[in-house]
Amino acid sequence: MRRAGGDRGFALLVVLWTLVPMALLFAMLAAAARSDAQLTANLRSAAELEAVADGAIYTVLFDLFQRGEASRDSPPVLARLSGAEVAVKVTNQSGLVNPNIASPDLLAALLVRLGGEPGQAFRTAGAIADWRTPGRKAGRSGAKAAQYRAAGLGYGPPGAPFESVGELGDVLGMTPALLAALAPHLTLYSDSDPDPALADPVVRAALRDLGIVARPGQASATGVAAITAQAQRADGAHARRRAIVRVGSPVDRRGWRVLMWETPHDG
């Protein structure tokens, strides 16, 4: 009889050894399912909030710009859409400097206004111009591949336009501190020199150093603007969207064209 009981006990252990891993497996599957469901809900919420932010941006396009008020920066406008609080801000880009088209003299003047030593500012401005310009020969006080190699760098200018403001950090002579000071005054979307009437005080001073000043009534509602919308719900879920828009485009009967949509992650 003791032997039969021992067999039953051993069989029970075998069953337990089988059930325990299965229970653990089921628990892991249930946890994974809950995690996937939460992830799906989060993604859906983010997509909904991005759509709300995009809708707010289009509302500004149809309202603010059509009333001819796009020539100046606007303070944030608050509204409620689809159960979310939305803050929308318009920033005109026409007063900013485009490093892809600005002259070395303007870039140097801007760098000096930001605290750069004139000689170094002139060299860095030349290097910025050489970065975007095809060819192997360095321009006036500029830098091409040979100068980068001499500085111990394993790369050189691509001879192509900057694809982001952050790319200027790779330019010979540019420091992180200088780029941080320079970036707020730059844009890649304007197609002309900055409008002095729309420029911030630093850019306006740099233009004035070159003899370029605003004329009365010079600013208009045409140009390039950034529209940023932040949508947030009471539960803390939020989304941020930005559109870069050309206003007064002669190739679009609507009077505006979206150049780029992005989901910014900066403050």
Backbone as CSV, one residue per row, in Angstrom:
resi,resn,N_x,N_y,N_z,CA_x,CA_y,CA_z,C_x,C_y,C_z
1,MET,0.826,-1.199,0.000,0.000,0.000,0.000,0.864,1.254,0.000
2,ARG,1.974,1.207,0.747,2.841,2.378,0.774,3.381,2.683,-0.609
3,ARG,3.619,1.606,-1.385,4.150,1.831,-2.727,3.137,2.544,-3.620
4,ALA,1.833,2.136,-3.524,0.790,2.800,-4.322,0.676,4.265,-3.939
5,GLY,0.753,4.551,-2.627,0.677,5.950,-2.188,1.848,6.740,-2.716
6,GLY,3.019,6.129,-2.727,4.191,6.820,-3.256,4.031,7.138,-4.723
7,ASP,3.423,6.194,-5.468,3.199,6.447,-6.894,2.242,7.611,-7.102
8,ARG,1.174,7.644,-6.229,0.215,8.746,-6.366,0.873,10.090,-6.039
9,GLY,1.736,10.068,-5.013,2.428,11.312,-4.653,3.343,11.791,-5.764
10,PHE,4.033,10.842,-6.377,4.921,11.216,-7.478,4.122,11.758,-8.661
11,ALA,2.972,11.115,-8.941,2.119,11.582,-10.033,1.613,12.997,-9.754
12,LEU,1.283,13.252,-8.463,0.815,14.591,-8.101,1.908,15.632,-8.328
13,LEU,3.152,15.276,-7.975,4.255,16.187,-8.210,4.433,16.478,-9.699
14,VAL,4.296,15.439,-10.508,4.422,15.627,-11.956,3.356,16.590,-12.461
15,VAL,2.123,16.406,-11.957,1.024,17.291,-12.365,1.325,18.734,-11.946
16,LEU,1.802,18.922,-10.711,2.112,20.264,-10.219,3.232,20.900,-11.040
17,TRP,4.267,20.086,-11.336,5.368,20.613,-12.149,4.881,21.046,-13.533
18,THR,3.842,20.397,-14.025,3.288,20.748,-15.332,2.404,21.992,-15.243
19,LEU,1.571,22.048,-14.170,0.615,23.136,-14.039,1.274,24.475,-13.715
20,VAL,2.318,24.416,-12.864,2.945,25.670,-12.455,3.542,26.422,-13.653
21,PRO,4.338,25.786,-14.519,4.831,26.516,-15.702,3.711,27.000,-16.609
22,MET,2.641,26.187,-16.722,1.528,26.612,-17.563,0.844,27.846,-16.977
23,ALA,0.696,27.834,-15.644,0.083,29.001,-14.989,0.942,30.246,-15.196
24,LEU,2.259,30.075,-15.067,3.150,31.198,-15.292,3.062,31.697,-16.736
25,LEU,2.967,30.761,-17.671,2.860,31.128,-19.074,1.576,31.905,-19.335
26,PHE,0.450,31.420,-18.760,-0.819,32.114,-18.941,-0.771,33.508,-18.326
27,ALA,-0.122,33.617,-17.169,-0.011,34.927,-16.522,0.803,35.888,-17.385
28,MET,1.892,35.374,-17.970,2.713,36.219,-18.837,1.934,36.634,-20.079
29,LEU,1.163,35.712,-20.651,0.367,36.047,-21.830,-0.695,37.101,-21.499
30,ALA,-1.317,36.957,-20.322,-2.331,37.931,-19.911,-1.710,39.309,-19.704
31,ALA,-0.515,39.323,-19.068,0.170,40.604,-18.844,0.557,41.251,-20.174
32,ALA,1.048,40.423,-21.121,1.411,40.949,-22.432,0.192,41.505,-23.158
33,ALA,-0.950,40.807,-23.017,-2.177,41.284,-23.660,-2.601,42.621,-23.077
34,ARG,-2.513,42.754,-21.723,-2.861,44.026,-21.098,-1.917,45.134,-21.556
35,SER,-0.619,44.794,-21.651,0.362,45.780,-22.094,0.087,46.210,-23.528
36,ASP,-0.224,45.239,-24.399,-0.521,45.567,-25.788,-1.772,46.431,-25.890
37,ALA,-2.777,46.119,-25.068,-4.006,46.907,-25.088,-3.737,48.342,-24.646
38,GLN,-2.885,48.502,-23.600,-2.558,49.843,-23.126,-1.763,50.608,-24.178
39,LEU,-0.815,49.896,-24.829,-0.025,50.541,-25.880,-0.925,50.994,-27.023
40,THR,-1.874,50.133,-27.413,-2.805,50.489,-28.481,-3.631,51.706,-28.099
41,ALA,-4.087,51.733,-26.833,-4.882,52.875,-26.365,-4.057,54.156,-26.371
42,ASN,-2.786,54.045,-25.951,-1.915,55.222,-25.947,-1.669,55.744,-27.365
43,LEU,-1.422,54.814,-28.296,-1.197,55.213,-29.683,-2.440,55.854,-30.281
44,ARG,-3.610,55.283,-29.958,-4.852,55.860,-30.469,-5.068,57.263,-29.900
45,SER,-4.808,57.425,-28.599,-4.967,58.738,-27.970,-4.019,59.763,-28.583
46,ALA,-2.760,59.347,-28.818,-1.778,60.259,-29.422,-2.204,60.655,-30.831
47,ALA,-2.705,59.675,-31.599,-3.143,59.976,-32.965,-4.336,60.927,-32.953
48,GLU,-5.257,60.727,-32.013,-6.418,61.609,-31.917,-5.987,63.037,-31.577
49,LEU,-5.049,63.171,-30.626,-4.595,64.498,-30.234,-3.810,65.177,-31.352
50,GLU,-3.023,64.396,-32.107,-2.316,64.984,-33.259,-3.316,65.494,-34.291
51,ALA,-4.403,64.751,-34.495,-5.427,65.196,-35.440,-6.095,66.477,-34.956
52,VAL,-6.312,66.579,-33.634,-6.890,67.801,-33.067,-5.938,68.975,-33.289
53,ALA,-4.628,68.761,-33.034,-3.639,69.826,-33.237,-3.581,70.239,-34.704
54,ASP,-3.603,69.266,-35.612,-3.590,69.591,-37.043,-4.827,70.397,-37.425
55,GLY,-5.982,70.026,-36.849,-7.203,70.766,-37.136,-7.106,72.211,-36.671
56,ALA,-6.479,72.414,-35.511,-6.304,73.783,-35.009,-5.407,74.592,-35.936
57,ILE,-4.360,73.948,-36.473,-3.471,74.646,-37.406,-4.224,75.052,-38.666
58,TYR,-5.048,74.155,-39.194,-5.822,74.506,-40.382,-6.825,75.614,-40.087
59,THR,-7.372,75.627,-38.875,-8.279,76.706,-38.504,-7.577,78.053,-38.571
60,VAL,-6.316,78.087,-38.106,-5.541,79.328,-38.190,-5.318,79.715,-39.643
61,LEU,-5.011,78.732,-40.491,-4.781,79.031,-41.908,-6.004,79.680,-42.541
62,PHE,-7.175,79.144,-42.254,-8.383,79.661,-42.883,-8.865,80.959,-42.246
63,ASP,-8.460,81.217,-41.032,-8.948,82.396,-40.324,-7.906,83.504,-40.277
64,LEU,-6.841,83.277,-39.512,-5.851,84.324,-39.282,-5.234,84.834,-40.572
65,PHE,-4.767,83.914,-41.433,-4.098,84.338,-42.654,-5.052,85.007,-43.636
66,GLN,-6.270,84.526,-43.726,-7.190,85.131,-44.673,-7.624,86.518,-44.220
67,ARG,-7.449,86.832,-42.949,-7.710,88.188,-42.473,-6.482,89.076,-42.606
68,GLY,-5.406,88.515,-43.202,-4.226,89.318,-43.473,-3.440,89.690,-42.244
69,GLU,-3.376,88.806,-41.240,-2.691,89.121,-39.998,-1.502,88.195,-39.752
70,ALA,-0.892,87.736,-40.835,0.203,86.778,-40.690,1.565,87.441,-40.674
71,SER,1.598,88.760,-40.750,2.891,89.412,-40.869,3.614,89.557,-39.545
72,ARG,2.926,89.359,-38.433,3.540,89.505,-37.120,3.361,88.228,-36.316
73,ASP,4.281,88.014,-35.370,4.099,86.894,-34.455,2.831,87.111,-33.649
74,SER,2.156,86.008,-33.316,0.945,86.127,-32.511,1.173,85.483,-31.156
75,PRO,0.535,86.009,-30.107,0.597,85.319,-28.816,-0.203,84.029,-28.914
76,PRO,0.052,83.056,-28.027,-0.704,81.802,-28.080,-2.208,82.051,-27.948
77,VAL,-2.971,81.367,-28.773,-4.428,81.424,-28.731,-4.936,80.113,-28.151
78,LEU,-5.771,80.188,-27.099,-6.280,78.993,-26.434,-7.691,78.690,-26.922
79,ALA,-7.984,77.398,-27.113,-9.309,76.962,-27.531,-9.539,75.541,-27.033
80,ARG,-10.786,75.107,-27.068,-11.115,73.725,-26.728,-11.689,73.043,-27.958
81,LEU,-11.073,71.919,-28.322,-11.506,71.144,-29.477,-11.534,69.676,-29.105
82,SER,-12.661,69.018,-29.372,-12.783,67.565,-29.157,-12.330,67.151,-27.761
83,GLY,-12.703,67.908,-26.757,-12.367,67.549,-25.388,-10.946,67.831,-24.977
84,ALA,-10.197,68.556,-25.800,-8.803,68.877,-25.481,-8.614,70.393,-25.488
85,GLU,-7.695,70.853,-24.645,-7.306,72.261,-24.672,-6.164,72.422,-25.666
86,VAL,-6.296,73.378,-26.572,-5.310,73.551,-27.636,-4.751,74.978,-27.574
87,ALA,-3.434,75.082,-27.596,-2.753,76.378,-27.671,-2.069,76.468,-29.031
88,VAL,-2.354,77.528,-29.765,-1.804,77.711,-31.112,-1.011,79.014,-31.152
89,LYS,0.186,78.951,-31.710,1.045,80.133,-31.809,1.590,80.248,-33.223
90,VAL,1.596,81.474,-33.749,2.130,81.744,-35.082,3.424,82.528,-34.946
91,THR,4.478,82.047,-35.601,5.768,82.738,-35.599,6.194,82.969,-37.039
92,ASN,6.312,84.230,-37.412,6.722,84.545,-38.775,8.204,84.229,-38.955
93,GLN,8.525,83.542,-40.035,9.904,83.145,-40.317,10.628,84.124,-41.243
94,SER,9.903,85.126,-41.746,10.485,86.007,-42.751,11.512,86.970,-42.178
95,GLY,11.593,87.070,-40.863,12.605,87.912,-40.249,13.824,87.149,-39.793
96,LEU,13.880,85.852,-40.103,15.003,85.013,-39.701,16.005,84.853,-40.843
97,VAL,17.187,84.379,-40.514,18.276,84.213,-41.478,18.307,82.772,-41.967
98,ASN,18.335,82.598,-43.267,18.447,81.263,-43.858,19.918,80.990,-44.174
99,PRO,20.566,80.058,-43.448,21.996,79.813,-43.684,22.293,79.227,-45.058
100,ASN,21.266,78.785,-45.763,21.490,78.253,-47.109,21.607,79.345,-48.171
101,ILE,21.174,80.569,-47.851,21.228,81.631,-48.854,21.867,82.910,-48.326
102,ALA,22.035,83.037,-47.020,22.581,84.278,-46.456,24.025,84.476,-46.897
103,SER,24.409,85.726,-47.111,25.779,86.036,-47.496,26.707,85.838,-46.299
104,PRO,27.984,85.539,-46.551,28.943,85.443,-45.449,28.985,86.707,-44.602
105,ASP,28.789,87.878,-45.232,28.815,89.126,-44.475,27.666,89.185,-43.468
106,LEU,26.479,88.753,-43.883,25.345,88.751,-42.965,25.554,87.729,-41.857
107,LEU,26.045,86.549,-42.201,26.299,85.526,-41.191,27.342,86.014,-40.180
108,ALA,28.394,86.658,-40.671,29.438,87.170,-39.779,28.882,88.257,-38.865
109,ALA,28.072,89.161,-39.429,27.483,90.219,-38.611,26.596,89.640,-37.524
110,LEU,25.856,88.595,-37.860,24.997,87.950,-36.870,25.822,87.290,-35.775
111,LEU,26.884,86.607,-36.159,27.752,85.953,-35.175,28.406,86.974,-34.247
112,VAL,28.804,88.100,-34.788,29.393,89.155,-33.955,28.354,89.681,-32.970
113,ARG,27.134,89.898,-33.440,26.066,90.381,-32.576,25.739,89.391,-31.457
114,LEU,26.056,88.128,-31.684,25.834,87.099,-30.667,27.035,86.936,-29.743
115,GLY,28.042,87.792,-29.908,29.178,87.781,-28.999,30.441,87.177,-29.565
116,GLY,30.433,86.809,-30.844,31.619,86.215,-31.445,32.709,87.236,-31.709
117,GLU,33.950,86.791,-31.595,35.089,87.649,-31.937,35.075,87.871,-33.443
118,PRO,35.239,89.123,-33.921,35.062,89.412,-35.353,35.856,88.519,-36.294
119,GLY,37.145,88.279,-35.997,37.943,87.440,-36.891,37.404,86.026,-36.967
120,GLN,37.080,85.435,-35.819,36.542,84.076,-35.792,35.151,84.031,-36.425
121,ALA,34.355,85.066,-36.190,33.023,85.123,-36.789,33.123,85.134,-38.309
122,PHE,34.082,85.882,-38.839,34.270,85.952,-40.288,34.680,84.588,-40.847
123,ARG,35.570,83.887,-40.133,36.014,82.562,-40.598,34.878,81.542,-40.513
124,THR,34.109,81.582,-39.432,32.995,80.635,-39.300,31.930,80.899,-40.353
125,ALA,31.653,82.171,-40.640,30.691,82.507,-41.679,31.166,81.990,-43.037
126,GLY,32.479,82.116,-43.309,33.022,81.587,-44.562,32.906,80.080,-44.631
127,ALA,33.091,79.406,-43.488,32.965,77.950,-43.454,31.516,77.518,-43.672
128,ILE,30.561,78.298,-43.145,29.148,77.995,-43.390,28.837,78.090,-44.884
129,ALA,29.327,79.147,-45.520,29.095,79.312,-46.957,29.742,78.185,-47.755
130,ASP,30.955,77.768,-47.367,31.636,76.689,-48.083,30.957,75.342,-47.864
131,TRP,30.309,75.164,-46.719,29.623,73.896,-46.440,28.519,73.652,-47.469
132,ARG,27.815,74.695,-47.845,26.650,74.550,-48.724,27.016,74.704,-50.200
133,THR,28.263,75.135,-50.502,28.665,75.452,-51.864,29.447,74.300,-52.497
134,PRO,29.044,73.824,-53.680,29.796,72.753,-54.339,31.214,73.194,-54.693
135,GLY,32.094,72.213,-54.866,33.468,72.501,-55.273,34.461,72.202,-54.164
136,ARG,35.731,72.107,-54.572,36.788,71.756,-53.612,37.573,72.957,-53.103
137,LYS,37.435,74.090,-53.787,38.229,75.257,-53.431,37.528,76.072,-52.352
138,ALA,38.255,76.348,-51.284,37.688,77.142,-50.200,37.487,78.583,-50.637
139,GLY,36.410,79.178,-50.169,36.145,80.571,-50.456,36.921,81.476,-49.522
140,ARG,36.592,82.736,-49.534,37.269,83.724,-48.714,37.140,83.366,-47.225
141,SER,38.277,83.044,-46.614,38.327,82.665,-45.191,37.419,81.483,-44.876
142,GLY,37.100,80.670,-45.891,36.227,79.528,-45.681,36.995,78.256,-45.386
143,ALA,36.344,77.123,-45.575,36.977,75.838,-45.274,36.349,74.748,-46.129
144,LYS,37.212,73.987,-46.788,36.791,72.808,-47.528,37.463,71.586,-46.895
145,ALA,37.505,70.476,-47.623,37.975,69.212,-47.050,39.380,69.321,-46.467
146,ALA,40.267,70.028,-47.132,41.654,70.121,-46.659,41.724,70.769,-45.284
147,GLN,40.940,71.816,-45.074,40.957,72.495,-43.780,40.359,71.615,-42.677
148,TYR,39.365,70.809,-43.026,38.778,69.904,-42.038,39.773,68.812,-41.650
149,ARG,40.507,68.295,-42.656,41.534,67.282,-42.359,42.625,67.881,-41.478
150,ALA,43.027,69.113,-41.767,44.060,69.759,-40.968,43.610,69.961,-39.523
151,ALA,42.301,70.073,-39.333,41.756,70.240,-37.984,41.521,68.898,-37.288
152,GLY,41.902,67.787,-37.972,41.751,66.463,-37.376,40.358,65.880,-37.491
153,LEU,39.548,66.403,-38.388,38.184,65.916,-38.564,38.128,64.932,-39.728
154,GLY,37.335,63.901,-39.564,37.252,62.861,-40.580,36.151,63.078,-41.591
155,TYR,35.708,64.288,-41.751,34.665,64.600,-42.725,34.929,65.990,-43.289
156,GLY,34.164,66.331,-44.304,34.303,67.649,-44.913,32.960,68.154,-45.389
157,PRO,32.886,69.349,-45.923,31.623,69.919,-46.384,31.010,69.089,-47.514
158,PRO,29.714,68.853,-47.496,29.075,68.071,-48.555,28.850,68.864,-49.837
159,GLY,28.982,70.202,-49.771,28.690,71.007,-50.950,27.223,70.966,-51.311
160,ALA,26.358,70.906,-50.302,24.912,70.832,-50.503,24.228,71.644,-49.405
161,PRO,22.992,72.067,-49.635,22.296,72.877,-48.631,22.164,72.155,-47.285
162,PHE,22.112,72.929,-46.228,21.856,72.372,-44.899,20.466,71.753,-44.879
163,GLU,20.376,70.562,-44.294,19.087,69.889,-44.179,18.416,70.147,-42.837
164,SER,19.167,70.653,-41.884,18.609,71.020,-40.584,19.494,72.082,-39.974
165,VAL,18.932,72.846,-39.047,19.734,73.854,-38.354,20.828,73.171,-37.541
166,GLY,20.519,72.007,-36.980,21.507,71.279,-36.184,22.740,70.882,-36.961
167,GLU,22.622,70.765,-38.290,23.770,70.383,-39.123,24.884,71.424,-39.052
168,LEU,24.548,72.662,-38.706,25.578,73.687,-38.584,26.575,73.358,-37.485
169,GLY,26.202,72.457,-36.575,27.121,72.051,-35.524,28.353,71.341,-36.046
170,ASP,28.287,70.833,-37.286,29.434,70.141,-37.881,30.378,71.085,-38.615
171,VAL,29.985,72.333,-38.766,30.806,73.294,-39.512,32.052,73.649,-38.714
172,LEU,33.178,73.720,-39.404,34.442,74.065,-38.755,34.332,75.443,-38.087
173,GLY,34.688,75.503,-36.812,34.629,76.751,-36.069,33.372,76.928,-35.252
174,MET,32.343,76.115,-35.507,31.097,76.219,-34.761,31.229,75.457,-33.440
175,THR,30.797,76.070,-32.353,30.804,75.425,-31.044,29.361,75.192,-30.593
176,PRO,29.143,74.245,-29.674,27.772,74.026,-29.186,27.144,75.283,-28.597
177,ALA,27.934,76.061,-27.850,27.387,77.282,-27.243,27.000,78.296,-28.313
178,LEU,27.830,78.426,-29.341,27.535,79.383,-30.409,26.314,78.946,-31.202
179,LEU,26.200,77.650,-31.480,25.041,77.154,-32.217,23.762,77.355,-31.412
180,ALA,23.830,77.126,-30.098,22.645,77.322,-29.251,22.181,78.775,-29.301
181,ALA,23.138,79.711,-29.354,22.776,81.122,-29.436,22.282,81.497,-30.828
182,LEU,22.805,80.831,-31.852,22.496,81.163,-33.242,21.161,80.588,-33.704
183,ALA,20.846,79.368,-33.269,19.695,78.624,-33.797,18.371,79.382,-33.746
184,PRO,18.045,80.103,-32.669,16.740,80.785,-32.645,16.571,81.849,-33.719
185,HIS,17.639,82.248,-34.357,17.578,83.308,-35.367,17.632,82.757,-36.791
186,LEU,17.542,81.426,-36.924,17.692,80.788,-38.234,16.418,80.094,-38.682
187,THR,16.287,79.964,-39.986,15.240,79.164,-40.596,15.780,78.607,-41.902
188,LEU,15.268,77.463,-42.326,15.658,76.898,-43.618,14.578,77.117,-44.674
189,TYR,13.542,77.880,-44.342,12.369,77.931,-45.217,12.139,79.266,-45.903
190,SER,12.846,80.300,-45.533,12.687,81.560,-46.255,13.495,81.492,-47.555
191,ASP,13.073,82.267,-48.535,13.789,82.259,-49.817,14.365,83.630,-50.148
192,SER,14.541,84.456,-49.120,15.146,85.779,-49.319,15.811,86.204,-48.020
193,ASP,16.542,87.305,-48.073,17.144,87.831,-46.856,16.058,88.229,-45.868
194,PRO,16.379,88.268,-44.582,15.355,88.582,-43.590,14.761,89.971,-43.791
195,ASP,13.475,90.073,-43.536,12.769,91.343,-43.601,13.069,92.117,-42.317
196,PRO,13.729,93.256,-42.397,14.082,93.992,-41.172,12.869,94.351,-40.320
197,ALA,11.719,94.568,-40.978,10.521,94.946,-40.236,9.979,93.792,-39.401
198,LEU,10.365,92.564,-39.737,9.879,91.389,-39.018,10.977,90.723,-38.196
199,ALA,12.194,91.202,-38.311,13.336,90.564,-37.654,13.305,90.813,-36.143
200,ASP,13.894,89.869,-35.409,14.050,90.079,-33.972,15.187,91.085,-33.746
201,PRO,15.355,91.595,-32.523,16.352,92.655,-32.299,17.772,92.274,-32.709
202,VAL,18.172,91.012,-32.517,19.534,90.610,-32.869,19.737,90.631,-34.375
203,VAL,18.800,90.024,-35.111,18.913,90.015,-36.571,18.802,91.436,-37.118
204,ARG,17.908,92.235,-36.544,17.756,93.613,-37.010,19.051,94.402,-36.816
205,ALA,19.726,94.161,-35.693,20.998,94.858,-35.451,22.061,94.411,-36.446
206,ALA,22.105,93.109,-36.764,23.069,92.610,-37.747,22.800,93.213,-39.119
207,LEU,21.521,93.327,-39.482,21.178,93.955,-40.759,21.571,95.432,-40.756
208,ARG,21.347,96.089,-39.644,21.697,97.496,-39.551,23.201,97.698,-39.690
209,ASP,23.988,96.738,-39.179,25.439,96.821,-39.332,25.854,96.794,-40.798
210,LEU,25.007,96.186,-41.631,25.292,96.115,-43.068,24.583,97.217,-43.841
211,GLY,23.949,98.147,-43.120,23.262,99.254,-43.777,21.875,98.920,-44.273
212,ILE,21.285,97.810,-43.766,19.951,97.398,-44.196,18.970,97.721,-43.067
213,VAL,18.037,98.589,-43.317,17.085,99.006,-42.290,15.666,98.857,-42.823
214,ALA,14.726,98.781,-41.890,13.317,98.644,-42.269,12.784,99.978,-42.767
215,ARG,11.922,99.895,-43.756,11.241,101.084,-44.245,9.801,101.082,-43.749
216,PRO,9.216,102.228,-43.488,7.829,102.272,-43.016,6.896,101.537,-43.964
217,GLY,6.060,100.668,-43.387,5.108,99.916,-44.194,5.713,98.783,-44.978
218,GLN,6.965,98.426,-44.693,7.645,97.391,-45.483,7.062,96.006,-45.243
219,ALA,6.692,95.688,-43.998,6.217,94.341,-43.683,4.884,94.071,-44.368
220,SER,4.703,92.844,-44.789,3.447,92.447,-45.419,3.010,91.109,-44.854
221,ALA,1.841,90.653,-45.295,1.321,89.381,-44.811,1.853,88.208,-45.620
222,THR,2.774,88.430,-46.513,3.362,87.341,-47.267,4.640,86.870,-46.588
223,GLY,5.087,85.683,-46.954,6.307,85.153,-46.372,6.110,83.740,-45.864
224,VAL,6.928,83.370,-44.888,6.877,82.023,-44.325,6.622,82.116,-42.829
225,ALA,5.727,81.278,-42.341,5.391,81.296,-40.918,5.392,79.877,-40.381
226,ALA,5.673,79.758,-39.097,5.558,78.478,-38.388,4.333,78.562,-37.494
227,ILE,3.449,77.570,-37.607,2.266,77.506,-36.745,2.421,76.276,-35.860
228,THR,2.458,76.493,-34.557,2.637,75.396,-33.603,1.373,75.231,-32.773
229,ALA,0.885,74.000,-32.674,-0.312,73.709,-31.887,0.009,72.628,-30.863
230,GLN,-0.367,72.878,-29.617,-0.204,71.896,-28.537,-1.590,71.531,-28.039
231,ALA,-1.944,70.253,-28.132,-3.239,69.755,-27.657,-3.018,68.903,-26.415
232,GLN,-3.830,69.126,-25.384,-3.658,68.394,-24.129,-5.016,68.092,-23.509
233,ARG,-5.142,66.864,-22.977,-6.360,66.459,-22.286,-6.151,66.519,-20.777
234,ALA,-7.266,66.416,-20.041,-7.209,66.525,-18.586,-6.393,65.398,-17.960
235,ASP,-6.311,64.245,-18.648,-5.554,63.114,-18.087,-4.044,63.255,-18.299
236,GLY,-3.610,64.365,-18.906,-2.181,64.598,-19.127,-1.683,64.207,-20.501
237,ALA,-2.479,63.465,-21.265,-2.071,63.098,-22.627,-1.960,64.369,-23.471
238,HIS,-0.911,64.429,-24.299,-0.702,65.631,-25.094,-0.009,65.293,-26.406
239,ALA,-0.110,66.207,-27.343,0.563,66.067,-28.641,0.904,67.468,-29.134
240,ARG,2.005,67.560,-29.855,2.468,68.851,-30.377,2.753,68.706,-31.862
241,ARG,2.242,69.650,-32.643,2.448,69.621,-34.088,2.844,71.012,-34.576
242,ARG,3.625,71.029,-35.656,4.042,72.302,-36.237,3.965,72.207,-37.755
243,ALA,3.473,73.260,-38.353,3.446,73.359,-39.812,4.241,74.587,-40.228
244,ILE,5.071,74.429,-41.247,5.763,75.557,-41.854,4.977,75.906,-43.113
245,VAL,4.527,77.148,-43.196,3.565,77.543,-44.228,4.084,78.755,-44.989
246,ARG,3.987,78.696,-46.305,4.273,79.868,-47.125,2.954,80.590,-47.389
247,VAL,2.918,81.857,-47.077,1.705,82.653,-47.222,1.851,83.588,-48.415
248,GLY,0.775,83.729,-49.169,0.825,84.604,-50.333,1.542,83.971,-51.498
249,SER,1.547,82.616,-51.570,2.233,81.931,-52.667,1.523,82.182,-53.986
250,PRO,2.224,82.656,-55.002,1.578,82.925,-56.288,1.205,81.654,-57.049
251,VAL,1.699,80.501,-56.596,1.424,79.262,-57.331,0.255,78.492,-56.718
252,ASP,-0.420,79.072,-55.733,-1.517,78.381,-55.082,-2.659,79.373,-54.886
253,ARG,-3.802,79.095,-55.472,-4.925,80.026,-55.409,-5.458,80.208,-53.989
254,ARG,-5.144,79.261,-53.083,-5.607,79.417,-51.710,-4.869,80.542,-50.994
255,GLY,-3.716,80.928,-51.516,-2.946,81.980,-50.871,-1.965,81.467,-49.849
256,TRP,-1.899,80.148,-49.655,-0.923,79.582,-48.730,-0.576,78.170,-49.161
257,ARG,0.563,77.710,-48.691,1.001,76.334,-48.984,1.770,75.795,-47.794
258,VAL,1.433,74.577,-47.371,2.160,73.927,-46.274,3.449,73.342,-46.838
259,LEU,4.588,73.806,-46.324,5.887,73.316,-46.784,6.316,72.064,-46.032
260,MET,5.916,71.955,-44.761,6.348,70.813,-43.966,5.469,70.656,-42.729
261,TRP,5.179,69.415,-42.380,4.559,69.078,-41.098,5.620,68.380,-40.254
262,GLU,5.613,68.638,-38.962,6.538,67.929,-38.091,5.924,67.789,-36.701
263,THR,6.475,66.838,-35.951,6.094,66.633,-34.557,7.297,67.016,-33.706
264,PRO,7.389,68.273,-33.305,8.581,68.717,-32.568,8.627,68.135,-31.172
265,HIS,9.833,67.928,-30.675,10.020,67.389,-29.338,10.691,68.404,-28.419
266,ASP,10.973,69.606,-28.966,11.567,70.641,-28.115,10.466,71.256,-27.275
267,GLY,10.900,71.865,-26.126,10.046,72.444,-25.141,8.758,73.010,-25.477
